[in-house]
Amino acid sequence: MDFPLITDPFFYAIAAPAVLLLGLSKSGFGSGFGSLAVPMMALAVTVPQAAAILMPVLLVMDLLGMAAFRKDFDKALLKFMLPFAMVGIVIGALLFKLLDAKVVAAIVGAFTLLFLAQQMLFKPRPDSSPPSRWLGAILLTTAGFTSFISHAGGPPVNAYVVPLKLKPVQFTGTLAFLFFFINMAKWWPYAWLGLLDMRNFATSLVLLPLAPVGVWLGVRLARRIAPTLFYRLIRWGMFLTGCKLLWDGLR
């Protein structure tokens, strides 16, 4: 009987930096880059398998992120965002076998770039009002859906939360709690779809030690970075993520 573990060196050469990027994004520093993890790993395995392998890794990262920012999240904002994200997860679970992951990647990438273009061309005034609730509902539902398909919920969430101009640690803490609940809600549907098996789980265990390394590095940077630079890096992360996802979907 074969040992239930991916042994291809190329897979680990791709997966290791992908997990570190995911850890950095979970800490807030480099937020947006985490959406590149599945597309990167898809160079070596299928998109569904990459998403399944990352599930235990995400659980550890989410727990570490919540512990690091447990006093820094916006409870009212979290209560607003969660229900819509859950609706998106339900939609993703129901449509998972009908949708090509590349189509989803292209859609997420295109909307990410459109959001950034809107921010660049129509910069909000300092006294401008925050994004409307109906827009937040659409973006959070989209985030739940894209997170279920390929763990790419970051760009739609950022599109709603970045204009709110939260403090960096509050931004990070709120998203840490949001994605903990999103990722926990994905476990049962992933099992129902047959994505959780011993081969993927054993591979997750090999990658698991990298999870706290990425989160630790990101937490240290997030607590020491100026807000202006913090949000500039987020936008760069979203730009690169949008380009990569759009390229993966269209090629």
ChimeraX attribute file (.defattr): number of C-alpha atoms within 10 A of each C-alpha:
attribute: neighborCount
match mode: 1-to-1
recipient: residues
	/A:1	3
	/A:2	5
	/A:3	9
	/A:4	13
	/A:5	15
	/A:6	15
	/A:7	10
	/A:8	9
	/A:9	10
	/A:10	11
	/A:11	16
	/A:12	17
	/A:13	12
	/A:14	16
	/A:15	24
	/A:16	18
	/A:17	16
	/A:18	24
	/A:19	30
	/A:20	23
	/A:21	24
	/A:22	30
	/A:23	34
	/A:24	29
	/A:25	28
	/A:26	34
	/A:27	32
	/A:28	30
	/A:29	28
	/A:30	25
	/A:31	28
	/A:32	31
	/A:33	30
	/A:34	26
	/A:35	30
	/A:36	24
	/A:37	26
	/A:38	28
	/A:39	26
	/A:40	20
	/A:41	26
	/A:42	19
	/A:43	14
	/A:44	18
	/A:45	16
	/A:46	14
	/A:47	20
	/A:48	18
	/A:49	19
	/A:50	24
	/A:51	26
	/A:52	24
	/A:53	25
	/A:54	26
	/A:55	21
	/A:56	21
	/A:57	23
	/A:58	24
	/A:59	18
	/A:60	17
	/A:61	29
	/A:62	26
	/A:63	16
	/A:64	21
	/A:65	29
	/A:66	23
	/A:67	13
	/A:68	18
	/A:69	20
	/A:70	15
	/A:71	12
	/A:72	17
	/A:73	22
	/A:74	16
	/A:75	11
	/A:76	9
	/A:77	13
	/A:78	15
	/A:79	11
	/A:80	14
	/A:81	24
	/A:82	20
	/A:83	15
	/A:84	20
	/A:85	30
	/A:86	21
	/A:87	17
	/A:88	24
	/A:89	25
	/A:90	18
	/A:91	18
	/A:92	24
	/A:93	19
	/A:94	13
	/A:95	13
	/A:96	18
	/A:97	11
	/A:98	9
	/A:99	12
	/A:100	13
	/A:101	20
	/A:102	19
	/A:103	15
	/A:104	20
	/A:105	25
	/A:106	21
	/A:107	17
	/A:108	27
	/A:109	26
	/A:110	17
	/A:111	16
	/A:112	26
	/A:113	20
	/A:114	15
	/A:115	19
	/A:116	17
	/A:117	13
	/A:118	11
	/A:119	14
	/A:120	10
	/A:121	8
	/A:122	9
	/A:123	10
	/A:124	13
	/A:125	7
	/A:126	6
	/A:127	6
	/A:128	9
	/A:129	10
	/A:130	13
	/A:131	14
	/A:132	9
	/A:133	12
	/A:134	9
	/A:135	12
	/A:136	19
	/A:137	19
	/A:138	15
	/A:139	24
	/A:140	29
	/A:141	27
	/A:142	25
	/A:143	31
	/A:144	33
	/A:145	28
	/A:146	27
	/A:147	25
	/A:148	29
	/A:149	28
	/A:150	25
	/A:151	27
	/A:152	30
	/A:153	26
	/A:154	26
	/A:155	32
	/A:156	26
	/A:157	23
	/A:158	23
	/A:159	24
	/A:160	21
	/A:161	21
	/A:162	16
	/A:163	15
	/A:164	13
	/A:165	12
	/A:166	16
	/A:167	15
	/A:168	21
	/A:169	23
	/A:170	18
	/A:171	21
	/A:172	28
	/A:173	26
	/A:174	26
	/A:175	30
	/A:176	28
	/A:177	22
	/A:178	21
	/A:179	26
	/A:180	19
	/A:181	16
	/A:182	24
	/A:183	19
	/A:184	14
	/A:185	17
	/A:186	21
	/A:187	16
	/A:188	12
	/A:189	18
	/A:190	19
	/A:191	12
	/A:192	11
	/A:193	12
	/A:194	10
	/A:195	17
	/A:196	20
	/A:197	13
	/A:198	12
	/A:199	15
	/A:200	21
	/A:201	18
	/A:202	16
	/A:203	18
	/A:204	21
	/A:205	15
	/A:206	14
	/A:207	18
	/A:208	20
	/A:209	13
	/A:210	19
	/A:211	25
	/A:212	20
	/A:213	15
	/A:214	22
	/A:215	28
	/A:216	19
	/A:217	15
	/A:218	24
	/A:219	23
	/A:220	13
	/A:221	17
	/A:222	20
	/A:223	16
	/A:224	11
	/A:225	14
	/A:226	12
	/A:227	16
	/A:228	9
	/A:229	10
	/A:230	20
	/A:231	22
	/A:232	12
	/A:233	17
	/A:234	20
	/A:235	25
	/A:236	16
	/A:237	22
	/A:238	29
	/A:239	22
	/A:240	18
	/A:241	27
	/A:242	29
	/A:243	18
	/A:244	18
	/A:245	26
	/A:246	23
	/A:247	15
	/A:248	19
	/A:249	20
	/A:250	11
	/A:251	7
